[in-house]
């Protein structure tokens, strides 16, 4: 069973950095992609960044040039380096894993709070 556990969230000031980590503490599986999403109260969960097992990345426009996603496929672990944080980055950040088998099954972590003060 896949169990995603996030860490690294916290409270920082604008302009500072945080590094989020997400590891699969359960059975390691073949991944198609891993990624990070975020959600604020009253809004839908939105994509922040994803990375495929081949290393192809995708970023939400507002974080391009500030956030960097990386992955360790063998360990089912994904990281999100967040630099130049802004108050509008404040949200709960969720880790996501998309499996090869079952095809494109989505797994989610429990979320970690990131708060950026101005």
TADA-V87040 format. One record per run of one state. SS is the DSSP state (2 for helix, 1 for strand, 0 for the rest). FROM is the first residue (numbers start at 0). TO is the last residue. If there is no record, write none. Layout:
ss->(SS:SS)
from->(FROM:FROM)
to->(TO:TO)
This chain:
ss->(0:1:0:1:0:1:0:1:0:1:0:1:0:2:0:1:2:0:1:0:2:0:1:0:1:0:1:0)
from->(0:3:7:9:13:17:24:30:39:45:52:56:59:60:63:66:72:75:76:82:86:89:90:99:105:108:111:117)
to->(2:6:8:12:16:23:29:38:44:51:55:58:59:62:65:71:74:75:81:85:88:89:98:104:107:110:116:117)
